Amino acid sequence: MEINSNITPSLHPQNITSIDGYDDTTAGYVESAKAALELAYKSLGAVHSARTKVNDNSAWSKEKKILELAEFGEKNMDRVLPVFDRARTNLESGINSVEQAMSESLSKITPALAQEIRSHIKTLDTTARAELVQKLFAEKSYDVVTAIIDAPAFLSGITTEERENYKRKLHETTNPELVKRVKVMKSALSIIESRGPLVMIQTEKAIGANFDLIAKLRNEESATRRALIIKEHEENQA
């Protein structure tokens, strides 16, 4: 999609395709986010184009131009915002599904044996414990590692931070594609959540007036009163 200098780069769909880890294997999982930005960017571009044409209409007063543009801009905005909401819901659901899949135990060890493993790990000093866990990873004894991290950290004598580090390493080792996917999805979700409010701000910019001014103009039937409101607004902006 071509760059439009009238629109903030923060709403360009390239923000999604530039996410670290975005490729053919992850694109489909963030397509809703990319589509939301594409629609916002196209819609805002249409309002800017309409403004250029409206401003060329010398038969319309300044307030008439604003009101006509506002109607068009708001229709576009009302079409875009629900798409952002659906994208957010879609991403949240996808992230929860992936994280739930990754949280399922990988261990084939019986609960009794898992308890013995944790009890043994707990008797070791900090250095010996860390060395043993690293050895387990090197030997691909993932079921034993899972036995350690499947229970509260204190049962194995490790810290909560160590447990989370081992858990992350285990997922990255055994489920690299899922880890990559959820990372990209979380980045896309962050973009959708932070850029949604920009749609309204950028719509005001495209119209050339904020919504407070537009509301005042709509509430005034008198053309003279509208002109005064415009003048007051321009003086405040000066």
C-alpha positions as CSV (number, residue, x, y, z in Angstrom):
1,M,0.0,0.0,0.0
2,E,1.3,3.4,-1.0
3,I,2.4,5.9,1.7
4,N,0.0,8.8,2.2
5,S,1.8,11.7,3.9
6,N,-1.5,13.0,5.2
7,I,-2.0,10.0,7.5
8,T,0.2,8.9,10.4
9,P,2.6,6.1,9.6
10,S,1.3,4.4,12.8
11,L,-1.8,3.2,10.9
12,H,0.0,1.8,7.9
13,P,-0.5,-2.0,7.5
14,Q,3.3,-2.3,7.2
15,N,3.4,-2.1,11.0
16,I,2.0,-5.6,11.0
17,T,4.2,-7.1,8.2
18,S,7.3,-5.5,9.9
19,I,6.7,-7.4,13.2
20,D,9.7,-9.6,14.1
21,G,8.7,-13.2,13.2
22,Y,6.1,-12.2,10.6
23,D,6.4,-14.6,7.6
24,D,4.3,-17.1,5.6
25,T,3.9,-19.3,8.7
26,T,2.5,-16.5,10.9
27,A,0.8,-14.1,8.5
28,G,-2.5,-15.9,8.7
29,Y,-2.7,-15.5,12.4
30,V,-2.5,-11.7,12.3
31,E,-4.4,-11.1,9.1
32,S,-7.3,-9.6,11.0
33,A,-4.9,-6.9,12.4
34,K,-3.4,-6.2,9.0
35,A,-6.9,-5.9,7.5
36,A,-7.9,-3.5,10.2
37,L,-5.0,-1.1,9.5
38,E,-5.5,-1.4,5.7
39,L,-9.2,-0.4,6.1
40,A,-8.3,2.5,8.4
41,Y,-5.6,3.8,6.1
42,K,-7.8,3.5,3.0
43,S,-10.8,5.1,4.7
44,L,-8.7,8.1,6.0
45,G,-7.2,8.5,2.6
46,A,-10.7,8.7,1.1
47,V,-11.7,11.4,3.6
48,H,-8.6,13.5,2.7
49,S,-9.4,13.1,-1.0
50,A,-13.0,14.2,-0.3
51,R,-11.7,17.2,1.6
52,T,-9.7,18.4,-1.4
53,K,-12.7,18.2,-3.6
54,V,-15.0,19.8,-1.1
55,N,-12.6,22.7,-0.6
56,D,-12.7,23.4,-4.3
57,N,-16.5,24.0,-4.1
58,S,-16.7,27.8,-3.8
59,A,-20.5,27.6,-3.5
60,W,-20.3,26.1,0.0
61,S,-19.5,28.0,3.1
62,K,-16.7,26.9,5.4
63,E,-19.2,25.5,7.9
64,K,-21.1,23.7,5.2
65,K,-17.9,22.0,4.0
66,I,-17.0,20.9,7.5
67,L,-20.5,19.4,8.1
68,E,-20.5,17.5,4.8
69,L,-17.0,16.1,5.4
70,A,-17.9,15.2,9.0
71,E,-20.8,13.1,7.8
72,F,-18.5,11.2,5.3
73,G,-15.7,10.9,7.8
74,E,-17.9,9.6,10.6
75,K,-19.4,6.9,8.3
76,N,-15.9,5.7,7.5
77,M,-14.8,5.8,11.1
78,D,-17.9,3.9,12.2
79,R,-17.0,1.2,9.7
80,V,-13.4,1.0,10.8
81,L,-13.7,0.9,14.6
82,P,-15.7,-2.4,14.7
83,V,-13.1,-4.0,12.5
84,F,-10.4,-3.1,15.1
85,D,-12.6,-4.5,17.9
86,R,-13.0,-7.8,15.9
87,A,-9.3,-8.0,15.3
88,R,-8.6,-7.5,19.0
89,T,-11.1,-10.2,20.0
90,N,-9.7,-12.6,17.3
91,L,-6.1,-12.1,18.5
92,E,-6.9,-12.5,22.2
93,S,-8.7,-15.7,21.4
94,G,-5.9,-17.0,19.3
95,I,-3.3,-16.1,21.9
96,N,-5.3,-17.8,24.7
97,S,-5.6,-21.0,22.6
98,V,-1.9,-21.2,21.8
99,E,-0.9,-20.5,25.4
100,Q,-3.3,-23.1,26.7
101,A,-1.8,-25.6,24.2
102,M,1.7,-24.8,25.4
103,S,0.7,-25.0,29.1
104,E,-0.3,-28.6,28.8
105,S,2.1,-30.9,30.5
106,L,4.7,-32.6,28.3
107,S,5.7,-35.1,31.0
108,K,4.9,-38.8,30.7
109,I,6.2,-39.4,34.2
110,T,3.8,-40.5,36.9
111,P,2.9,-38.1,39.6
112,A,4.7,-40.2,42.2
113,L,8.0,-40.2,40.2
114,A,7.6,-36.5,39.5
115,Q,7.4,-35.8,43.2
116,E,10.6,-37.8,43.8
117,I,12.4,-35.8,41.1
118,R,11.4,-32.6,42.7
119,S,12.4,-33.8,46.1
120,H,15.8,-34.8,44.8
121,I,16.3,-31.5,42.9
122,K,15.5,-29.6,46.1
123,T,18.3,-31.3,48.1
124,L,21.0,-29.9,45.7
125,D,22.7,-26.6,46.2
126,T,22.0,-23.8,43.7
127,T,24.9,-24.5,41.4
128,A,24.4,-28.2,41.3
129,R,20.7,-27.7,40.7
130,A,21.3,-25.3,37.8
131,E,23.9,-27.6,36.2
132,L,21.6,-30.6,36.4
133,V,18.7,-28.8,34.7
134,Q,21.0,-27.6,31.9
135,K,22.2,-31.2,31.5
136,L,18.6,-32.4,31.3
137,F,18.0,-29.9,28.5
138,A,21.2,-31.0,26.7
139,E,20.0,-34.7,27.0
140,K,16.5,-33.7,25.8
141,S,15.0,-35.1,29.0
142,Y,12.1,-32.8,28.6
143,D,9.7,-35.0,30.6
144,V,12.0,-34.6,33.7
145,V,12.2,-30.8,33.2
146,T,8.5,-30.7,32.9
147,A,8.2,-32.6,36.2
148,I,10.2,-29.8,37.8
149,I,8.2,-26.9,36.3
150,D,4.8,-28.4,36.5
151,A,4.6,-27.7,40.2
152,P,5.2,-24.6,42.3
153,A,8.8,-23.5,42.3
154,F,9.4,-24.0,46.0
155,L,8.7,-27.8,45.7
156,S,11.9,-28.1,43.6
157,G,13.9,-25.5,45.6
158,I,14.0,-23.1,42.7
159,T,12.8,-19.5,42.5
160,T,9.7,-18.4,40.6
161,E,12.0,-16.6,38.1
162,E,14.0,-19.7,37.5
163,R,10.9,-21.7,37.0
164,E,9.6,-19.2,34.4
165,N,13.0,-19.2,32.6
166,Y,13.0,-23.0,32.4
167,K,9.4,-23.0,31.3
168,R,10.2,-20.5,28.5
169,K,13.2,-22.4,27.4
170,L,11.3,-25.7,27.3
171,H,8.6,-24.1,25.1
172,E,11.2,-22.6,22.8
173,T,12.9,-25.9,22.5
174,T,9.9,-28.2,22.1
175,N,7.3,-25.8,20.5
176,P,9.4,-23.2,18.5
177,E,6.6,-22.6,16.0
178,L,4.0,-22.0,18.7
179,V,6.3,-19.6,20.6
180,K,7.0,-17.7,17.4
181,R,3.3,-17.6,16.5
182,V,2.2,-16.2,19.9
183,K,5.0,-13.7,20.0
184,V,3.8,-12.3,16.6
185,M,0.2,-12.3,17.7
186,K,1.0,-10.4,20.9
187,S,2.8,-7.8,18.9
188,A,-0.1,-7.4,16.6
189,L,-2.5,-7.1,19.5
190,S,-0.4,-4.4,21.1
191,I,-0.5,-2.5,17.8
192,I,-4.3,-2.8,17.4
193,E,-4.9,-1.7,21.0
194,S,-2.6,1.3,20.8
195,R,-3.6,2.4,17.3
196,G,-7.3,2.2,17.6
197,P,-7.7,5.6,19.3
198,L,-5.7,7.1,16.4
199,V,-8.5,6.4,14.0
200,M,-10.7,9.1,15.7
201,I,-7.8,11.6,15.9
202,Q,-6.8,11.1,12.3
203,T,-10.5,11.4,11.2
204,E,-10.6,14.8,12.8
205,K,-7.5,15.8,11.0
206,A,-8.9,14.6,7.7
207,I,-12.1,16.5,8.2
208,G,-10.2,19.6,9.3
209,A,-12.2,20.1,12.5
210,N,-12.6,18.3,15.9
211,F,-15.8,16.6,16.9
212,D,-16.6,19.2,19.5
213,L,-16.7,21.9,16.8
214,I,-18.8,19.6,14.5
215,A,-21.3,19.0,17.3
216,K,-21.7,22.8,17.9
217,L,-22.2,23.4,14.2
218,R,-24.9,20.7,14.0
219,N,-26.7,22.1,17.0
220,E,-26.9,25.5,15.4
221,E,-29.5,26.1,12.7
222,S,-28.5,29.7,12.2
223,A,-25.9,30.1,9.4
224,T,-24.7,33.3,11.1
225,R,-24.2,31.5,14.4
226,R,-22.3,28.8,12.6
227,A,-20.0,31.4,11.1
228,L,-19.3,32.9,14.5
229,I,-18.5,29.5,15.9
230,I,-16.0,28.9,13.1
231,K,-14.4,32.3,13.7
232,E,-14.1,31.6,17.4
233,H,-12.6,28.2,16.8
234,E,-10.0,29.7,14.4
235,E,-9.1,32.4,16.9
236,N,-8.6,29.8,19.6
237,Q,-6.3,27.7,17.3
238,A,-4.2,30.8,16.5
